[in-house]
Amino acid sequence: MKKNYKNIFTLLFVAAATLTSCVDTVILPDDKTVDEDFWKTKDDVSYVVNKAYQSMLSTSFMQNIIVWSDFRSDELDYVSSISGNVRNALEEISAAKIETDNMFNDWAPLYSTINYCNIVLEKSEGVMAYDPNYSSGDFKSDCSQMLALRALCYFYLVRVFRDVPVTPGAYMNSSQELNLAQTAPLTVIDQCIADLKTAEQNALQASNYQDWRKVGYINNVAIQAMLADFYLWRASVMHSEADYRSRIEYCDKVIAAKQEQFVPRPGQIIDEKDIYHLANCSDYYTDMYGQKNCYESIFELQFDGNNNSNTGLCNMYHKIGTNSTTPYLRVPMSTFGRIGQGNIFESTLDQRAYNSVYSIGGTADFFDVRKMIHNLSAPQGKSESRTEWTYEHFSRNWIVYRLTDVMLMKAEALVQLTQGDNENPMAEQAFSLVQAVNTRALPDKSKSDSLKWNTYKSQDLELLVLNERARELCFEGKRWFDLLRYNYRHVDGVDYTTTLAAQDEQKKPFVANYSEMMNLMVKEYATGGQTIKYKMPTEPYLYMPVLQSQIDVNTLLVQNPVYSENSLWKKD
């Protein structure tokens, strides 16, 4: 029986309203895709490839990404005046008492994307027999994109839920077997790395396009950035020197590729020592967020403001409706609302402070997010009041990877290879990457305020990189995962080869979380930070629970042990 769901919102509504198959109600493709006359032309394949990308543009997907990565960290807090299910869900997460029916536990949007990827991987090869215009090269590049997009989805899933099911292939109808057990995270990560290496061999070349597709489709440079990210994650969890070195290798590939892509602005004087070609302090914000798909970007989710408005981003950082002036999330004073020693932004000359947060430095308890909301750079060194942009047609792209992200990930890997020895040449190399990113955010006349190796060479370079990533990448879906890597690097005994449920059944003690990471995470709380630390003592608490409705329909799923009825916080 065919099903015709008009959009992802309908899919999610039905998933929540029924207790039938999670495959049937969430990830089945639309009527057109399963039609017997489909899969005959190149356009048919392109249609489903684009559906895979478009499935990541849903409001629920964007809201989840922001909650999972930015809200769970020290960057954001919920707005106290909001109400309803969203308020309840955010309040639970903030208090580290997440119920298993929390709306942000839903992994369905990611599995919808994964299914579209699997459909292309299974069905597209046969099209070559029908359409001579669909060449072997087309087939390979389509499969490359889908392998990479699928890997990206699993990467989010592993970092948010840890133990997740891996679908064996495409789901086309509700009669297929749907019960799937969770897979150990290392198995998922290893498979994704293998898929990305295959994808790299047949990847689209970044030079193929000069329009939005240059960063709107996953090309060779985007795949290399993903591989670098995967290696850094596995290195941090497994304490693997080889993975850190692989990470650096792929970062270097990305940096070299961006050098080749660089085209100077008219009249721009090129500094031969500047190998990164970052936009200057006055231009970078408008290039990156006011416009779209700039030189520094590597992969962006494309929103047009019409058929695909970025409502999720708008809801979280700007406003939740046409007649509302309130977003769901704001910046707490204790992390981003002040400038100076001990805060995220330490220098009043750092233009990122004014570009990222409205009214920074004021006396309010909370501040509104400016980054990705305003389309122009703030005046140099001046804080701006909140601007009322319209709710409809919100068209900001979501940047998944960009050049400074990769530069700082390389710095992170280099620091780990020094093993705490700042006399190691790699330490100064790591510092120079941080310095390049930091200096770009300062007006030219302010370079005297930039980082200096003689000042920082005796300090903790790991924290220097972590803090620079917080300044450069705030609100962009990075911070919680940065903190998790920091945590894993400083703990021993993590068993990434088994699921949490298996460890619990074997009565293995769970690894305690790194106290310094927890101190950073709870810094945003004016009071109650120690209570939050008490409620998140071990590794399983770093992950979201599985949505109970998913467990109800998939009998092989097992709940994260700390969210069971006998968990620590349930007893409180």
N, C-alpha and C positions, 0 to 999 in steps of 0.2 A: 504494500500500500504506500503510495507516494505521499510525501508531506511537503507542504509549501509554506515555509516560515519566511516572512517578509524581511525580518532583520534580527540581529542578535538580541535585541531587547525582548522580542517575542520568545526566543529560545530560552533566555534566562527566566522569564516569567513562568513558562510552562515547566521548566526544571524545578522551580520552587514550589509549584502548585500540585505536582504529581509525585507519586512514588513508583512510577514505572521505570523502565530502563534509562539509565543516565545517558547511554548512547542514543536511544530513541528520542530523548527530549532535549538534548544539549548539542551533540556534535554531528548529527546526521547532516549531510549536504542538502542543498535546496533541490526542488523538483527538477530544475533544468539539468543539474549536474548528473543525476542518475538516469536521465532519459536514455532509452535505447538508441536513439539517433544522435546522441551527443558523442564526443570524443572522435570526431571525424576530420576536424580542421585545426589549423594552427590557432585560429581565433578561439576555438573551444578551450584549448590548453591555456591560452593567455587569460581567458575569462576566469579560470579557476586559480591560476597563479595570482591574479589581482585580488580574487576573493580571499586568498590566504593573507595577503598584506592588509586588506581592508578589515579583516576580522580583528586585527589588533587596534583598530581605531574606535572601538566601542567605548561608551562612557564607563561601563563597568570595568573594562580592562585598564583604562587610564587611572581610574580611581584606585583600583587595587594596587597598581604599580606604585603610586604615590604613597599610599598607606603602608604598604609592605616595606618600602625602602626609606622614605623620608619621615613619615609620621612615627614609625617604630623607633627611630633614632632620637638624637638630641635636638633635631632641627625644628620640629613643629609640635603644636598642641592644638586641640580642637577648640572651636569658638563656643563659649559657654552658653550663648543665647540660642543655639540651634536646638532642635528637638526631634523626636521621632526615632526611627530605627537607626539612622546614621549616627545620631547623638549617642544612642545606647551602645552601638558597636564600637565607636571611637573611644568612649569612656571605658569600656571593658579593656581595650588594648592598652590605653594609657595607664590603667590601674594594674596591669599584668594579671587580669582575671578574665581571660578570654573564654567565653562560652562556646560550645561546639556548634551552636546555630548562628554564630556571628556572621553577618553578611559579607565580611571581608575574608572569610575562610574559603570562598568559592573559587575553585580552580577551573571552572567550566570554560571561561573565555579562552584560556590558554590551550585547553584540549580541543576546542573548536578550531583554532589555528593549526594545531598539530594534525588534526584530521584532514584539513584542506591540503596540507603539505603531503600527507601520506597518499591522498587521492591522486595528486599530480605524479608522485613517484611511481605509483602503480599503473596508472592509466595512460600517461602521456606517450610512452614508447610505441604503443599500438597505432597512434595517429600517423606515424611516418608511413605506414602502409596505405593510408587513405589520401593523404595530402602531400604532394611532392614539395610544397612550399615549406613544410615542416621538416627541417633538415636534422641530421645527427647533431650538428652544433647547437641548434635551437634546443633539442631535447636535453643535451648535456648541461647547457647553461640554465635551463628551467629546473632541472634536478638539483643543480648546485645551489640555486637560491632556496629551494624547498628544504634541502638538507640543512642549510645554515639557519633558516628561519625556524625550523623545528628544533634545532639544537638550542637556539636562543630561548625558546619557550621552555624547554626542559631545564635550562640553566636557571631561569626565574623560579621554576617549580622546586628544584632541589634546594636553592638558597632560601626559599620561603617555607617549604614544608618538609624538607630533607628526604623523607621516604615517599616515593610517588610511583604510581603505576606507569609502565611503559607500554603503550599500545602496540600490538603486534603488526598492525597494518591499518588500512583504510576501513572505516565503517561506512557502509553504503545503505544498509537497511536494518530494521529493528530485530530481525531474526538472527543476527550474528551473536555469537557468544560474547558476553560483555563483562563477566566477572574477572577482574584482574587484581592480583595481589600487588603490594608495593615492592619496589626493587631497592636494594641498597644503593646509597647515593654514589659511591665510588664507581659502581657498575654503570650508572647513568652517565656520569661525567666522562668515563673512559670511552663509552660508545659515542658520545657527542664529539669528543676530540677526534675520534676515528672518522666520523661523518664529515667533520669540518675539513680534515685533511683531504678527503675525497672531493669535497666541494671545491677546495682550493685548486685542484688540478683542472677543473673545467669551469672555473668562475668567469663571469662577465668581467671584462676589463674596465677599470674606471674611466679609461680614455674613450670608451665606446659612445658615451653620451656627453653632451655639453649643457643639458637642461636639468630639470629636477631629478631625472632618473639617475644622474651621476651619483647621488647619495640616497635616492628613494628606493632603488633596487639594491639588493645585497650583491656587491661585487668583490673582486679579489682583495681590495684593501679592507673592506668591512669584515670579510672572513678572517683576515690576518689579525684584525683588532679583536675579534671574538676569540680566536685561538690564544692570543696573549692573555685575555681575561680568564679563560678556562685554565690555562697553565698556572696563572697566579693564584687562582682559587685552590687548585689541587696542591700546589706547592705549599700554601699556607696551612692547609689541613694536614697534609701528609709529611710536612717538613722536608720537602724534596729539593735538594740543590739542583738536580737535573731539570726539574720543572721551572725553577727560577731562571735558569740559563735559557731554556726554550722560550720562556716569556720574553726575555731581553731580545732574543733573535727575532721574534715576531714583531715586537715594538720597533726594532730597527727597520724591518721591512715596511711597516706603515709609515714611519718617518721619511724613509727614502722615497716612497711613492708620493707622499705629499710634497716633497721637494720637487719632484718631476712635474706635479700638477700646478705648481705656483706660477701665477701670471701677475707681474707687477701692475700696480695702479698707474694710470697715466701720470708721468712726471715723478713717480716714486724713485727715490734714490736707494739702491740696494746696498746693504752692508754685507760684505763678503763673509764676515764672521757670523752672520745671522743665518743659521742653517734651518731654522724652523719657520721663518717668515710669518710670525704671528701678527695679526692686525694690531695697530697701536692702541693706546689707551682710549683715545677719543673715538675710534672707529669700531672697536671689536663688538661692543654690545649691539649696536644697530645692525651690523653685518650678521650677527649670529641669531638674534632674537627678533629684531624689528623686521628683518628680511628673512629669507630662508635659503638653506642649502649653500652656505658660503664655503670658501676655500677650506676653512678649518674643520668643517663637518665631515663625518665619515659615513654615518647612517642615520637618517631621520625618518620617523613615521610622518607621512604626508597628509595634512589636513587642508581642505580647500575652503572651509567656512560655509559651504552650501550643503552638498550631500554628505559631507564628512566634516562636521564641526567638532572641535576639540572641547566638547562639553565637560568631559571629565576633568581636564586641567582647569577649566573655567570654574567649575563647582568647587574644586579644592582650594584654589588660590585667589579667586576673584569674587564671584557671587554665585548663589545657588539658584537664581531664577531672575526673570525679567524685572520684577518689582522689588527685588531684594538688593541690599547693599552689603550683604554678609556672605563670606565664603565659609567652607567647613573648617579650614585650617588657617592658623596664624603662627607667627614666629614668637616664641617666648622671649621675654626680656633677657633672661639670664644667659642665653647663648648668642643671639644675633642682634639684640636690641641696643647694645652699647658698643662703643669702639674704644679700644685701649688694651693694655696688658691684661691677659687672662681671659679676654673675650675671643670670639672667632676672628673678628677683624681687629687687628692690633694697631694698625696705622690709620690715622685720619686721612692719609694721602692715598689709601687703597680705594680706587674708584669702584671696585666690586661691592664695597659696602653700600654705597648710595644706589648702585644699579640693582642690587639684590633685594633691598628692604626699604619700604616707604617710611619716612619720618624717623629714620634710625638716629639714635642718640637722644630721643625725646624722653618724656617721663612716664609714658604709658606702660602698662604691664605686658601688653602684647602689641605686635607690629604686623602690618600686612606685607605679604610677599609682593615684590615689584618685578622680579625677574620673570620673563616670559609673559608678563601681563602688559606692561608698558612697551610700546614699540620703538622708543627712542632712548638713547643714553641719557642718564641724569646729568645735569650741569656738573662740571668738574668740581669735586669737593663739596657739593651741596646736597643736602637731604631734601627730598620732595614729598609733598603730601599725596595721599592716595588719589588716583585719577579714576573717574567713573566711566569705564568703557562699557559698551553695550554687551548684553548677554548673548544675543543671537549672532550667528555667523562668526563664532570665535575660531580663528583659523591658525593659531600658533602651532607650528610643528613640534613634535617631541623628539629631541636629540638623544639617540641611544648611545652613539659613540662620537667623540670628536678628538682633535689632535692633542689638546692639552691633557685630556683624560689619559691618553696613551703615554704621553711623556711622563706623567706622574706615576703611572703604573710601572713604567720602566725604572723610575727612581726607587719605587718601593721594592722591586726585585733586587736592584743593585745594593740597596742598604742591607737586605737580608744576606746577601753573599759576602758582605764585609764581616759578618759575625761580630758586630760591635766594635770592630777595629777601625776607627776613623782615620788612621794613617794609611789604610788600604786605598790605593788609587781609585777604586770604585766608589768610595765614599764621596770624594770631591766631584766625581762624575755625576753621582746622584744629586748632590747639592746643586750643581750647575743647571740641572733640569728644573729643579724647584725654583731656582733663581730666575730662570728665563720666564717661567710662568708668572712668578710674582712680580717681576719688574715690568712686564707688559701692562699690569694693572695700575701702574703709577704714571703720572704725567712725566714727560721727558725731564722737566726741570727738577723732578723729585727723586732722581735716581740715587741721590745721596742717602735716601731713606730705604733703599733696597737692601736685600739680604747680602751679607758679606761672609765669605768663607772663613776669614780669620776670626769672626765673631762666633760663628756657629759650629766650627769644626770640633769643638769639645762638647757639643750638646747631643741630645738624643735625636739622631737623624730620622729614626722611625717615626717619632712623633712630629717632627718637622714636616715630613711628607704627608702624614695623616691630616695635619692641620691645614696644609696647603690645599689638599683635596677638598677639605670642608669649605674653604674660601672660594675655590674655583668652581666647584661642582655642586654647590648647595642647591637643594630643591630639584635636582635633576635625576633622582632615582638611584643614587650611589651610596649615600652615607651609611645606611644600616649594613650593607654588604661590606663596606670598608671596615666597619667596626667588627663584624664577624671574622673577617680575615685577621684583624689585629688580635682578636680573642684566640683564634685557633693557633696562631703562631706561638702563643705563650702558655699553652696547656699541653700536657702529654696524656697519652692513653686513649685518645679518641678512636673508636672503631667505626670507620667509614665503610667497612666491608659488610656490615650487617645492619639491619633495620633496628630502630629503637625498640620496637615491640619484641624482636628476637632477643635483644640484650636484656630486656625486662624479664622475659620468660626464663632466661638463663640466670637471672638474679645477678647480673653484672652491675656493679655500681656505675652510675653515670659520672662523667668527668665534670668537675667543678669549673665554673666560668672564671675567667681571669678578672681579678678584682679591679685592676686599673681600667679595663674596658668598661666594666659596670659603672665605675665612677664617672667616666665620660658620658655614658648613656643617661644617667640620672641627673646630670648637671643642670638640666632644664627645670627641675623641680625645685621650687622655692622651699617647700617642705615635703616630707614623705619620701625622699630619695632612698633612704636606708631601708624603708619598708618595701619599696619596689625591688631593691637588690635582694632582700630576703625572699621575695616571691619568685625570683629567677635564679636559683642557686646553681643549676646544672645545665648541660648542653640542651636537653630536650625543650627547655623553656624558651630557647632562642627561636623556636619554630612555631608556626601557626598550627592549630589543630585542624584535623580533617572535618569538613562540613558534615554534620550528622546525617543530613538527607542523602549524601553520597554513600555513606556507610550503609544506610537503610536499603539502598538499591544494589549495592555491590557487596555481596556477602563475604568477599575475600579481603576487603579493606579492614585494617586494624587501626584504632585510634592511637595517636601519640600518647604514651603512658601517663604523662603528667596531666593530661586533661580528662583522665578517667574519673569516676566517682570517688576514687580513693586518693586522688592527688592531694598535694600539700595545701594548695589554696582552697580546695573544696572543704578541707577540714577547718579552715580558719573561721 
